[in-house]
Amino acid sequence: MPWMSPLARIRDALAGQRARDKDLRNLVSNLPYEGLDKWKQPNRHFRNNGIKTTKYSVLFFIPMNLFEQFHRLANLYFVGLAILNFVPVVQAFEPEVALIPICVILALTAIKDAWEDFRRYKSDKKLNRLPCFVYSSKEKCFVEKRWKDVRVGDFVKVESNDIVPADLLLLYTSDPNGVCHIETANLDGETNLKQRRAVPGVCITVSNTDILLIIHAVIRTGCLGFSHPDLVLKQHLVYLKGHETKAMLNNNGPRYKRSRLERRLNIDVIFCILLLFTMCIIGSLGHYLWLESMPSVPLYLVPQTDGHLDTPSLSSFYKFFSMIILLQVLIPISLYVSIELVKIGQIYFITNDLDLYDEETDATIQCKALNITEDLGQIQYIFSDKTGTLTENKMVFRRCSIMGREYPHKENGMFLCGPKRALKMYIYKIKILMFTKSLPPNQQETEVILDQKLLRQIRGTEKIDAYQDFFLALAICNTVVVSMATAKRLRVSARLTAEFQQTNQSNPLDTLSSLVRRAGSWTRLRAPITSETSANDLTTQGQSVNQTGGQTCSLHVPPQGTAPAVPAGKLCYEAESPDEAALVHTAKAYGFVLMSRTPDSVTVQLPSGAQLRFEVLDTLSFDSNRKRMSVLVRHPISKQCILYTKGADYAIMELLETPYGEKQQKAIASDTQQHLDCYAKEGLRTLCIAKKVLCDGEYESWAVQRQHALAAMDNREQLIMDSAVQIETNLCLLGATGVEDRLQDSVPDTVMTLREAGIQVWVLTGDKPETAVNIGYACRLLEQDDLVINMSCKNLCYWEKQSCSADPRNVDTTPDISLVIDGRTLTMLMSPDLRDRFVDLARHCRSVLCCRVTPLQKSEVVKLIREKLKVMTLAVGDGANDVNMIQAADIGVGISGQEGMQAVMASDFAISRFKHLKKLLLVHGHWCYSRLANMIIYFFYKNAANVNLLFWYQFFCGFTANAMIDHWLMIFFNLLFTSVPPIMFGIMDKDVSAEMLLGLPELYRTGQGKGEYSFFTFWISMLDAFYQSLVAFFIPYFTYRGSDIDIYAFGTPLNTISLFTILLHLSIEIKAWTIVHVFIILGSVTLYFIVTLAYGVRYLNYSGYWTLQAQMVDPMFYLVCLISTVIALLPRYLFHVLKNSITCSPIVEARHLDTLEPSTRDQWIKEWRSFRGRVQDKTSDVSVPPSPSLENLQDDTKQVKL
Amino acid sequence: MQKKENQEVENRPDNTAFTQQRLPAWQPILSAGIVIPLFVLVGLAFIGIGVALFVTSRNLHVLEVWKNNLLWLNMALYVFFSPQGPVFFYYGLTNYFQNQRAYGVSKDYNQLSGDLDYFTFFFSIVPDSTCKPYRYDVNNKPIVPCGSLANSMFNDTFNLYQMKNGVKEEVPLDGKGISWWTDYNIKYRNPSVNPLRNAFNGTVKPLYWSKPAYELDPTDTANNGFINQDFLVWMRRSALPNFRKLYRRITDGLPAGNYSLEISYNYPVIAFDGKKKVAFSNVSWMGGKNEFLGIAYLVIGSLCLVMSVVMLIIYAKFKFPEED
């Protein structure tokens, strides 16, 4: 680098800063500056394209990591204690010993962080080294460079199926229309293709200087007109780089949720702190009294250096802190580390469960929230989406109604009802019929059986316009992208994706969850049909031209050409929603084949074989407020301006033209409505198709307005929507379609089981009430003999009146009430004055269906129930519209289905089928909860039992904060000897087998509400800890009292008893012993003896030298240990025996059943279920006093039904 | 095609007993029926142990004598038992807190291991600062052995005489091997200087000591310095404030009869309101006389038996229906 004055450098740096901060970026091409020094580069201020997701650098790892770690309160506590121990007057341990726990914890965390960071570094490196083609003016062609060497201002060539290395501005594509299609699954999880257009008006034919000018122009337009997504493919100007790409900017850390158990646990930690303080105060007071009681200064009191003694009060003040150091273990800081480890283990088992693995998609469950596994065992409410969650979201065209005439497509319905195998055979046949070589991802969309009547109708000449219009609308009015079935999309290698995704998490447990996350800056590309050939043409052409003299640049536009005709069978449709795809396929089946789609035109092949090329004037895309979409086209023959609209029935019906004279139109509308109702009752998803013919003047005036809206900077969305609403009026109804969405496998069974488990299942859907109710019956959410209260706007006022007189709390005396609410009613019910009553009513309903709700309402309902009833909620959904709900619930479950990955990305757990919920909750949820709850309780007990020994000893050593156990051994006790068993207990214990849990869903109820971990159980175990420590201390005390036993020889049996008590206590608590359990428990005991014996040799330890060795040759040692352990454990043992013998909790009974033969067991389960089922009906009422006015109430509710 | 199939099941979890949580497990259910034999067994075993302990303890004898706060004492004793084998002669203190932390750490390991480097004064490093304030005297001469623990060494001496027909006959007291073998042979070492006193040149004796370390036992030159048996016994700190420490062994036993105990009273106990005692005891495999453990075993053993009966009743009443 040549010399530059410092001032110039500063000025340069400042200019760079300004350039980066500006909203409006002025970019200059790098080409003219190629080969120049770095500081002369125009884009030197912008960061390079290398990504770095690592947190640390090698040099500063230790300080940075320490800094990070000291943000945790727990670590500060440890450090504080360690520092305190360096103060001589309060010293309780050798200072270096006190440093061990904090050092171990810091070191473990640092190693884990370093390892994670190293993996991030490796994957970064891999990504940064990926090749891409950048134009070089020296070489006069595109040269291969690594991703990280791409700079702002470079021209990049991206080929079909390449990954986009940075955010790019699309300048040119090989497609004649300047279009390319990209897949953005790595950005937003949407798997459908998106169209991007090259910047219009860029003509790249001239020399370098001209390019420079053009680029300036381009950027200016960019700022005025288009938004970022318009920036892809073929030859690009690099726009944003590396860390500044959209993907990196949007990449947030993992979500942190705190489980209910953990909140409860924190309260108990506070109790522990209080306990610790009490004990320290007792110690301090005791020390004071002890000092005061001495007549004068005895020999054993050690004065200060200057020979004087501290006053008793000062000394006891110091002792308070010494006590804190001594008894610090009472606050189970290591518990948090252990809980994390336990959760890693639990998640390992959940993700490895074969039952949660879906063969079809090759997907296991993904656990994204790593610290709420135990919440799975406490769920009381499930809020489920319908489409894609309960159903497959694989749409099959079932029926249609055109111009008021119904075409039932009976055969189509038949094979859907048949068993799966038959279905497959049928599909096969159809495939052959349709000459499709390879199936698109959504298999069944393509299978449509033609209705003969309708076919005749089309073939005939009668009413040709309306029928043609209907199918044209089906073919045109969508955003389906046409591609070749042969040019299959190249999937980004799954491994690479996963790796990169992992690097983006700062979560410690990422190894175990291969989370599909918002990934890197690359988007998958898909070239249009002719891309390959023309791309080759382009490069060869460019090269040859450049070789001959370089008058023209390689970036020129090849001559315009029409797309070659493609045989219809090879077309592949990529749709944003499965409904669209189903309709397009239907149109195709009837001969109206969508051939290609560009931003400006749509080509459709008619049954006659003629191809019509419609000019697309505008596309009014779908939004959830309008609930419809429209396409405005110009008919190639009549040159008419036609608007095709497709949308939800109510959204269309409102907008129909109301010509007073025309009876026919009215009749069509009412007939269609009738058909629609009928479809809905069958559980079909309905759509209405309408059209409108505009005169040119009308269109032009509207187009101006539209242009304004599109160019607007503020409030653009609203303006665009308004303009859409403006033109979608006075529509002419063409017909309606009914599309079936089949239920997923074993959904009814799952819903039933969940309900038996005491979980209320709510369905929140955007569908019509009729459809929803139908699905509700199909998945056994509603039963035939249920009392279904249908609340909709019309009868709300009535209901309000009714509910004033009849307290809804009593409604539950009729056990099976189901509630169906529609969106508008829900809005009213959510109003502050009604919401309490609504919640009250809903609480007593067996199931609730909310229809036509918006995404926001979904989350509001979840929040309302969660807050008002203080219950654990779970929301499950698959689409972008469920994201709000998933985030609002305690646990969000995403189903990775047909609608992209947004739901999965927002979720805590991602499953592939709804039925997996059953095992996830009933088995894993139950296990995780009971394991963790027991582990935490045990952990509190363990620490208290161990530390109390020291506390009791204080009464015999003048409260001087001395320990009778060597400090190293004390540290090892928690670190080595008793740390692994509770973790194993928390990961592997099994109170009831999976079969039982699935067979008796009712067992799930034990975890709901307070569950096993309550105030009561905590204090019981703390009391037990006190009792056990008393025994472990005082039995040896009375045995050795008055003898010549020395301090460490006395401490050895205490420590040993403590170890045995703690481990045997765990053994009592362990419900299922496997080889691992035996190994770990025995291993811990062995380790204790090995380490203590090894520690007894001379050079390691002076004061405790040979202690255990001496004790182990004394028979008294064994006798004392034996009896103390037995006495200490007797109460708990008895308690368990009595509990298992006398009380009959479901869990205990289930455990008894578990020991039986599988066949007998199954029979028992059956009997029990039938027995319980009867009892259940009765017991469910117990909590509420029986209503005196039962009959009246039933009358009331029935009226409500009206 | 083959490759594709592999790819399809790439994410499939392993089907092993461990990952599927199907390891063969033993699920014991602690219920009345199962624990009855256990309780009976434990009860019987404990009663057996208890009886053995109790009987052994009964056969042991202890004679404890509390001392008044007199300076010189001639105490007449009557031993009414004649135990078999050697009798141990203990001295004891009450209310004496050897187990405090500051007191316990107040010593210099290196010094006591005989490292001559630690016999000199080197400001703030040698002797170990834990010895404060018994580190060096006013002339900056190091105290050897330094520290509070050594400083406070018990220094009463005892002589025991048997009165045989009015004649005082001294009972031979064996002071060898009364400390831990490891303390005497490994842990504590004298500096290898001959004669020993030369090693202590330039040092001073602990404040409260009447004799320097190398003259602790005038009768036996090998029993001096840091491996003096009494010193070793003292340096092994007691666990509890009321303790006894072995003073001597009477190898030939202690036949019943009249004895006289001569005590040179040096050690002050008024300051901590303590008492001194001497005790004679014989020992067995279970150490000194102690009835507590035997009784505890008996009680718990019987409790277990009672419990087994209770369990039997419970078992009869609350049988799990499967046994029907």
Interface residues (C-beta under 8 A of the other chain):
Chain A: Q91 A92 S293 M294 P295 S296 V297 P298 L299 Y300 L301 V302 P303 Q304 T305 D306 G307 F349 T351 N352 D353 L354 Y357 E359 D362 A363 T364 A494 S514 F956 C957 G958 T960 A961 N962 A963 M964 M988 K990 A994 I1035 Y1037 F1038 T1039 Y1040 R1041 G1042 S1043 D1044 I1045 D1046 I1047 A1049 F1050 G1051 I1068 K1071 A1072 W1073 T1074 I1075 V1076 R1098 Y1102 S1103 Y1105 W1106 A1110 D1114 P1115 M1116 L1119 V1120 I1123 V1126 I1127 L1130 Y1133 L1134 H1136 V1137 L1138 N1140 S1141 I1142 V1148 E1149 R1151 H1152 L1153 D1154 T1155 L1156 W1164
Chain B: Q7 E8 V9 E10 N11 R12 P13 D14 N15 T19 Q20 Q21 L23 P24 A25 W26 Q27 P28 I29 L30 S31 A32 G33 V35 V42 F46 I49 L53 Y90 G92 Y96 F97 Q98 N99 Q100 R101 A102 Y103 G104 S106 Y109 K132 P133 S148 N151 S152 W180 T182 I186 K187 Y208 R236 R237 S238 A239 L240 P241 N242 F243 R244 K245 L246 P268 I270 A271 F272 D273 G274 W285 M286 G287 G288 N290 F292 L293 A296 Y297 I300 L303 M307 M311 I314 Y315 F318 F320 E322
